[in-house]
Amino acid sequence: MDRAESHPPQLFFLAADRETQTCCSTFHNTTPYTNINTNTTLHKPTLPTPTKQHHHNCFTMARDNLSIVLAERPTTDIIPGQTFTQKTSPAPTPADLQDGQILVETLYLSLDPAMRGWLRDMRSYLPPVQIGQTMRGSCACRVLASKSKQAKEGDIVSALTGWTEFAILPEGRFEPASLYPGLQDPKDMLSALGMTSLTAWVGMSKIADPKPGELVVVSGAAGATGSVAGQIAKLKGARVVGIAGGDDKCKWLTEELGFDVGLNYKADDFKEKFAEATKDYIDVYYDNVGGDILDMCLMRAKEHARFIECGLVSQYNAAKPQGPRAFSQIVTMRIRMQGFIVLDHVKDFPAARAELAQWIAEGKLKKTETVVRGGLKVAEQALVDLYKGINTGKLIVEIKNHNETPSKL
């Protein structure tokens, strides 16, 4: 038996945040974005000046650990250089390891719409990030040293290390690569087989359960979750309408992902085209945005429609979030509106990852990533840009390419 197979998936992301570290710097706001499908830069970056590196025994020497911590709670938009601050501290070393722990370096950081909610000091499914704490975030990491039977030096693991370059993790706070079937690239841990794809699978396959011929509408359809949710609905035989911000994204939905219709909500004729696309009325609405589009879908809902509430990205930065105005439709059309949190379905993760991996291998499910290069120093600006819709598919920050030489601590 593989050393990791005896350890089922664990909610490593629910563990308490690490204590934060000390000292600080400034941010670089110009960020390079590359779409993995085309490998083209969306706007030319001005990268930070590289720090001097030392070499020893073919390893890159690293002495400091850069972390990004919460400086203040935003009331509306995240403000680069103000909401977060950079801190450095001595990097952990193999000598710091205790039994059952691993020392990792962060390779890739996932950026997710849910992060805005984690900054609010209010009751939620996870405790809020505290002032002075390292920002929470899922990462793909490389093991630099190990005293755990679940991972050895050189292995790739996923973990909620947060916005930091190096970390020590106990067993139960990381998932080994063996839990990701068909893993081709460490970034797949965050995208194709990661939380956003699992969220799409749970919401569409388990909760919405679309039937052949039903009309499914997906908002935020060009994002990490929406793009996968819509493809799953197509695989179930549904007719799928995707709503996204921009003609290029809508063209991508129909020509690359197989959506039946792509609607640009920024277009002047969006409401007319939406009415035409939903003339047979909506069976399933997979909601990632809330706001006006939710109200429009409520008004076009079929009797006994299922509304899957996954996210409300249009309201995350609003000073006064907008609730649904067409609420009476839930009664008159007998709509079932259900919110969900993917963490409640951890027992389904192995089956979900297996099916997602199979679809990808068979060419039935396409994965797309927008990768930001420049390390942790560009993560804050990239998060701001996430809410502006800069990404197509999954948005990931490259902290260190997995083909680079491992750090020596």
QUIPE-V113931 format. One line per field, one symbol per residue. burial: 1 if it has 24 or more other C-alpha atoms within 12 Angstrom, else 0. A space follows every 10 residues. Layout:
# QUIPE-V113931
burial = ???
This chain:
# QUIPE-V113931
burial = 0001000011 1111001101 1001001111 1111110000 0000000000 0000000000 0101111111 1111001111 1011111100 1111000000 1111111111 1111111111 0000010111 1111111111 1111111101 1111111111 1111111111 1111111111 1010111111 1111111111 1111111111 0001111111 1111111111 1111110111 1111110011 1111011111 1111100000 0001001100 1111111111 1111111111 1100111111 1111111000 0000010011 0010111011 1100110011 0111111011 0000111111 1111111111 1111111011 1111111111 110001111
